Structure formats: structure tokens, C-alpha cells
Amino acid sequence: MAHDTTTLLPEDHERALLVGRVWRDAPRRGPALVVIRRGEVIDISAHYACMADLLDRDDVVAVASTLEGESLGPVEALLENALAAPQRGPHLLAPCDVQAIKACGVTFAVSLMERVIEEQAAGDPTRAAALRQELQALIGSDLSQIVPGSAEAMALKAELQARGAWSQYMEVGIGPDAEVFTKAQPLSAVGFGAAVGLHPASQWNNPEPEIVLAVDSRGTAKGATLGNDVNLRDIEGRSALLLGKAKDNNASCAIGPLIRLFDDAFTLDTVRQAQVSLRIEGADDGFVLDDSSDMRQISRDPLDLVRQTIGAHHQYPDGVMLFLGTMFSPIQDRDGEGQGFTHHLGDTVTITTPSLGALVNRVERSDRLAPWTFGIRAWHAHQAR
């Protein structure tokens, strides 16, 4: 599928400070750290072994602005290489490496409602539409206006419990404690242009477009990027205890295209005001879905989510990539009335926001994709070479 590579970068990419990782076949086959300055890709691997080291610098903006290294050419070429099938030459990888990859669940009212529907439907998509109407009539309030953990939230909890309608998803959606789970293992996320994987057992699934914070080992957010928290609605709907199977599979986590560092032109307030767009294009049926999500509707502030993830109660010495949650649970009928949305193999998923660019991936089965083999030991061996 053709893309104008200039639209895949932040709208102000000439002044944006972007860092990432690329796969190089030569001179040493493996990943390399890069910084993008004025459209030029510069390999800075001679200075920093991993992204976590770079992000831990207090002066990371100044360092990334001045480091010298080998030029790998224009960033547009990296994007084109990554979109090729198969990917060729130097191409983008997920911009993180040894960081933990964590995700926050049900941080938007819409996604909270859909998680409750999944639970009540026990993984059966044909029951979703009727349950949606029933729950909306029962709850009768705008959940997006309720502050999690507030007196109003606790009053609603008591009312729903009295009606026998309380849910574990309601607990993390409007209760004091956020849901934070491990999405994927370090070095397992795929990057821009790569295929994302669906577990072959799933028949009801969807993308989850999110903004992802790059957090250093001290719990300071240093930048942001985009992510696709690929979700299996039927698996998690059968039981929340199947969250690991629903969320962590081969290539089920995509992050990219690059980490944009926070500076005077791009701040956490930019993230708080961001509009995240989703486009799904079917390869076999001409299906197109366009939607957008407003980060201003998030129920918990991004820094609150960071504090609930990392701090005195839990350290991450290599830092964290933190998915902030999504309000997207596509419900547009695709394969028949009342059946809602599920992926077809070959779908192209494009997640965009003007300040971060675009993350583009196609959808395949996780068991048919190349297995994940480049783990911590392979990374160490590459560094030694």
C-alpha cells in the first residue's frame, strides 16, 4: 500500500528531536541507535549501547542534539525500507530495547464499557450489541465525567454493586488504582512497517492505538511515541485471567516510528491535548474504518499512570515504555449485522497524531510470522561484537 513518507513523520519534523533504532545488515548485522536531525539519520551507536542509557541522561535533549556519528541517509529511505515486503536494507525497529513494556487498561470511558461487554459476553461477539444497550441503560451516566477514586465514583460503585452489575473492569476504570500490566517482553516489540500478529485461536480482535511514554529509570517521562496494543477480545472476554494470552503473543506489540524527546516545542501537555487517529484498510474486502480519539477524554493523567507504575513501590532499572490506554474498541459491523468488528488477515492499521507521525503495520497470524529470536542474549552478543 503506497504511502507519502513525508506524512509519516511529525508535522514539524524539521525541528522535532527524534531518536530510534534501526536494523543494519552491515558492518555488524544487528540493531543500531540513531538520532534524526533535519531529516538525516545518524548512527550514534559508538556513543550509546542502548536506548535506555540515552534516555537516562538528564541532558538527553542536548546530547541528542549534538552527537556525531555515521550518516545513514535520509529518514524517508528508512521508512520506505520498512514498508517494503519483505523489509529491506536499514529499516526502523521499535525505538525501545531493554525497557520493560507496560500498558494501562480501561483509562477511557468507552474502552471501559467495551471491556465490561467482553466480560458479560464471555467472548461471544454476537452478544455485544444487545449487551451494549443494556449496560448503557443500566449505568445511565457519562463515565467520562467521573474522576477515578472520587466520592462520586465510589457512590456509583455502591449502586452498581447493589444492582449486581459491578465488574472487575469497573474497579480499575473508576476505582483509585489503575490497571497496569506487562504487555510484552524487552526487545520483543515490532516497529514501523512490520507485521503484527493475532493468535490463531482468536476470532474477535482489534487494534488499540495508544500514545506510549518513554520513561527513564527514575520515573521521569523523557519522550513519547505511538503504539498498537493488539487485543484479542474473545480471549480476554472468556476470563480476565487470560490477559497474558490475549495481550502477549508473537508480534502483538508495535511501537514507533520514533521516540520524540520532550523539549520546548513538545511537552507532556502536547500529549494531553493530542488527537490520535486510527485507519484500518482491509486487503480482501475493501473495508475502511476511520476514527479518532481525544486524549483529553482520558480518565487518569499520564503522570498519575507513571506514578502508579514506577516509584518507591516498584523500580524499573532499565526504564519503562508505558502505553497510556485507548478509547478505541471498533464496533462497526464488518462481516454481518450485529457481528461488530474483527480483523481480517492483511489489514493495514495506521495510527497517527500530528506531533508524533504515523505507525503503520499490517495484520497477520502470530504463528505464521518469523519467530522472535533476538532476545537479551542475542543483544548482548551483538554488543560484544
Buried (B, 14 or more C-beta within 10 A) or exposed (E): EEBEBEEBBBEEBEEBBBBBBBBBEEEEEBBBBBBBBEBEBBBBBEBBBBBBBBBBBEEBBEBBEEBEBBEBEBBBBBBBBBBEEEBEBBBBBBBBBBBBBBBBBBBBBBBBBBBBBBBBBEBBBEBBBEBBEEBEEEBEEEBBEBEBBEEEBEEBBEBBEEEEBBBBBBBBBBBEEBBBBEBBBBBBBBBBBBBBBBBEEBBBBBBBBBBBBBBBBBBBBBBBBBBBBBBBBBBBBBEBEBBEBBBBBBBBBBBBBBBBBBBEEBBBEBBBEBEBBBBBBBBEEEBEBEBBBEBEEBBBEBBBBBBBBBEEEEEBEBBBBBBBBBBBBBBEEBEEEEBBBBBBBBBBBBBBBBBBBBBBBBBBBBEEBEEBEBEEEEBEEBEEE
